[in-house]
């Protein structure tokens, strides 16, 4: 594409970030760069601090320098609902003003980066916007994540690990719906604001796994005619496993006119 360039780089390299700003003269930066996945953050927290906190700091410093001479600029920071911690069944969904209560090294690193982004707006006047989204899913997602892991393990006849009893609840959003929301934030979002993005698809982990198994039983039956559900294996729960996330997207729907186009069922079929 004539309007697309790819540069493989590290946001820990602040000098390269500065030179990239000078070369491309962007009107907006969308910070997707992050180490993800709670399990990896438990085993190796250092890289999450380096990328999610120090890397965000580098982007903010370079952005502020650039903003001094390019006032038509905004910084959009893509974050997660996990910064708010865990909900019990009696609690309502997260809203923009919910208190931060991160419970894992991953969510703590993302919470820290959120605070830095907010501070750069309040202290220095950098036009920043923060979005916090629920669990993403879609085609070609990295297979450490739940949905692609279940699909891949089914196809490869491997056991499907389920933490605890599988009752943990997550809110899911199809990747294209998330990107559409971010596009609206870039075009219409107000500096200093925060927007929560969710698909209104709250579902138990075990129910997701059973849905995937059921679809694959029809699309690609096992050679031995057994059901994929037989591959499910319950394993010891991970430390500090948040029980429930749920996101209230009323603000972005009302203020920016966004709504998700995919139901969980239609998005899951597209993914598989």
Long-range contacts (C-beta under 8 A, 24 or more apart in sequence): 10-55, 11-51, 11-55, 11-56, 11-58, 11-59, 12-50, 12-51, 12-54, 12-55, 12-58, 13-58, 14-58, 14-61, 14-62, 17-58, 17-59, 17-62, 18-62, 18-65, 21-62, 21-63, 21-65, 21-66, 25-70, 26-73, 27-72, 27-73, 27-74, 28-73, 28-74, 28-75, 28-76, 28-186, 29-59, 29-63, 29-73, 29-74, 29-75, 29-76, 30-76, 30-78, 30-182, 30-186, 31-56, 31-59, 31-75, 31-76, 31-77, 31-78, 32-78, 33-59, 34-78, 34-109, 34-110, 34-113, 35-106, 35-109, 36-106, 37-106, 37-144, 37-145, 38-82, 38-104, 38-106, 38-107, 38-238, 39-144, 39-238, 40-106, 40-144, 41-104, 41-105, 41-106, 41-109, 42-104, 42-105, 42-238, 42-239, 42-240, 45-105, 45-109, 48-105, 48-106, 48-109, 49-105, 49-109, 51-109, 52-106, 52-109, 52-110, 52-112, 52-113, 53-109, 53-112, 53-113, 53-116, 56-113, 56-116, 56-117, 57-116, 60-116, 60-117, 60-120, 60-126, 63-120, 63-126, 64-120, 64-124, 64-126, 67-126, 67-127, 73-127, 74-127, 74-128, 74-129, 74-186, 74-189, 74-191, 75-117, 75-120, 75-126, 75-127, 75-128, 75-129, 76-128, 76-129, 76-131, 76-182, 76-185, 76-186, 76-189, 77-113, 77-114, 77-117, 77-128, 77-129, 77-130, 77-131, 78-131, 78-133, 78-182, 79-110, 79-113, 79-114, 79-130, 79-131, 79-132, 79-133, 80-107, 80-110, 80-132, 80-133, 81-132, 81-133, 81-134, 81-171, 81-196, 81-198, 81-245, 81-247, 82-106, 82-107, 82-110, 82-242, 82-245, 83-107, 83-110, 83-111, 83-114, 83-132, 84-132, 84-245, 85-242, 86-242, 86-243, 86-244, 86-245, 87-243, 87-244, 87-245, 87-246, 88-243, 88-244, 89-244, 91-244, 92-246, 92-248, 93-171, 93-198, 93-246, 93-247, 93-248, 94-132, 94-196, 94-245, 94-246, 94-247, 94-248, 95-196, 95-248, 95-250, 95-251, 96-132, 96-194, 96-195, 96-196, 96-251, 103-240, 103-242, 104-240, 104-242, 121-191, 121-192, 122-192, 127-191, 127-192, 128-191, 128-192, 129-185, 129-189, 129-190, 129-191, 129-192, 129-193, 129-194, 129-195, 130-193, 130-194, 130-195, 131-181, 131-182, 131-185, 131-194, 131-195, 131-196, 131-197, 132-194, 132-195, 132-196, 132-197, 132-247, 133-173, 133-178, 133-181, 133-196, 133-197, 133-198, 133-247, 134-170, 134-171, 134-172, 134-173, 134-197, 134-198, 134-199, 134-201, 134-245, 134-246, 134-247, 135-170, 135-171, 135-172, 135-173, 135-245, 136-172, 136-173, 136-174, 136-175, 136-178, 137-172, 137-173, 137-174, 137-175, 137-267, 137-268, 137-271, 138-174, 138-175, 138-176, 138-267, 138-270, 138-271, 139-175, 139-270, 139-271, 141-175, 141-271, 146-205, 146-208, 146-209, 147-208, 147-212, 147-268, 147-271, 148-271, 150-208, 150-209, 150-212, 150-213, 151-212, 151-216, 151-271, 151-272, 153-231, 154-212, 154-213, 154-216, 154-228, 154-231, 155-216, 155-220, 157-222, 157-231, 158-231, 159-231, 159-232, 159-233, 160-209, 160-213, 160-228, 160-231, 160-232, 160-233, 161-233, 161-235, 162-205, 162-206, 162-209, 162-232, 162-233, 162-234, 162-235, 163-205, 163-235, 163-236, 163-237, 163-238, 163-241, 164-234, 164-236, 164-237, 164-241, 165-206, 165-234, 166-204, 166-205, 166-206, 166-207, 166-209, 166-234, 167-204, 167-205, 167-206, 167-243, 168-204, 168-205, 168-241, 168-242, 168-243, 168-244, 169-202, 169-203, 169-204, 169-205, 169-243, 169-244, 169-245, 169-246, 170-202, 170-203, 170-205, 170-244, 170-245, 171-198, 171-199, 171-200, 171-201, 171-202, 171-245, 171-246, 171-247, 172-199, 172-201, 172-203, 172-208, 172-264, 172-267, 173-197, 173-198, 173-199, 173-201, 173-260, 174-199, 174-260, 174-261, 174-262, 174-267, 174-270, 174-271, 176-261, 176-262, 177-260, 177-261, 177-262, 177-267, 180-258, 180-261, 181-252, 181-256, 181-258, 184-252, 184-256, 184-257, 184-258, 185-252, 185-256, 188-255, 188-256, 188-257, 189-256, 195-251, 195-252, 195-255, 195-256, 196-247, 196-248, 196-249, 196-251, 196-252, 197-247, 197-249, 197-252, 197-258, 198-246, 198-247, 198-248, 198-249, 199-260, 199-262, 199-264, 199-267, 200-247, 200-249, 200-260, 201-263, 201-264, 202-244, 202-246, 203-264, 206-232, 208-268, 211-265, 211-268, 212-268, 212-272, 215-268, 215-269, 215-272, 216-272, 219-272
